[in-house]
């Protein structure tokens, strides 16, 4: 077929968007829970919250550029989205390993998100290869 | 030396490392090098001692139970085996909750923080952060350094407050008092409005008596007192009177007693040394000192004297008032003297009572000699709430005349001027005649029935004063009020003795305070009533 856009990638973007909303609310709620139950001084709480919000801010252009690139079959936005994904991956790894308190639920959420990012990145690379050629 | 100091500082600045290995932690191991009973984790116990345990007081030693996976030391006793033995297992404990802590990057999250060890460098910072106002290096307000710049709060109080040290031009008014030991310390300041009396011992020697500062009058009056703190208005300390005490203790008031008399070493004596100072400070109601006077007791010491006891006193009086010591305000305070007085003779109606500063109800004071006839009239004031009993022994010999003996005993028991009225409140004023309670006198005579027809002479042998008081006023702050005072005099017949014989009879006087308060009844406010009345002209056109 003449359609070059990747359907699995589009489905993944859609699912990622919904999952990310759930992920953001859950992580924020858990940080609030941790600050009440454990000893969470302010200078440890601030970086964790900053990372979470930064990740949320990055997610929106990432998904938008990815969708746009995929649907318009252009590789530039898709490549840009891939770059932003790298940043998101770094932040996700921070929340997985370098957070002040890493609960088991944190591990599960971040691992799922990392898998999603990894799968997305793979599909994006394949899509770029298809668009370029 | 520099290395050892540095090493010592290193050692001192870190506390011992906390033990976090569960296999080595044992909370029940309290006795060092001894086996604790039923403590299965105690390393000092041998297997024989384990076989004597009945149960393990601590079955599990774990760290924070919120961790997802952690090591736990489990101790148990196998009672089936013969002999019973202790089982120690190191297992992995898993927390199934989804919110268990998988990892932390914050070291103090799971352990108590080791406190910072104080060193000479960080001591001041730690004291500011954690210290409370217990001791400060210098007391505030004692800045006697004239070069210090004017403090910014120059508009502060220009008056003395209660308890503030009375300042003089060089430091403060000294009231030497014993600190820690009985030796006089000259660094005790007199506090404003705090009436104090202190006694302390000062070491003396006849050779140096002229140079010891604390023995000379000049030391106590040379610096003038500041009228208000930090002002330039001075009040000179005047010499009110000088009493000279001789070596045998007799005191005489010196005429023209406002001349300064400095210590004088003469032969083997040193004269004019200060044995007592009594300051009288007059102040205004705004907290400024207007007058200061000092009354001295000077004495002499011999060559053998190594120390002398000095007594110091300070009293504060407000200007234009004549202070009368109150025994309570308004109710009597336990321990303060019961105030008493007389009604002036010749007045048919109740007028003011005659009381002076020291009009008190007094009771005979027991002396060492215990002889009633040799008693010199020493009397002790009756203190409210304190039951007292005192007595003496009367030696009756043959041929003693009854009537003079009775009069003497009456004087001994009642004193020279036994009061007629007692103040019912601690602050009763002399002009409020209704506030004073008359003393009721009862007379009990022990007459033998056989001698009822003969009117024989009776001698008083006991005086019992019963003071009935009640709680007066509010339930939460009851005030003591004297309601009734009864003085019961018991007399007995003086039996004439054959010559050569003598008898000893005891003579006692006592004071008893009885609480006759009726139980308190709570009073309740009346229920509010609804007071509805129609206006006068409500039915105007018709009525």
Interface residues (C-beta under 8 A of the other chain):
Chain A: X30 X33 X38 X39 X44 X97 X98 X99 X100 X101 X102 X103 X104 X105 X106 X107 X108
Chain B: X68 X97 X98 X99 X100 X101 X102 X103 X104 X105 X106 X108 X109
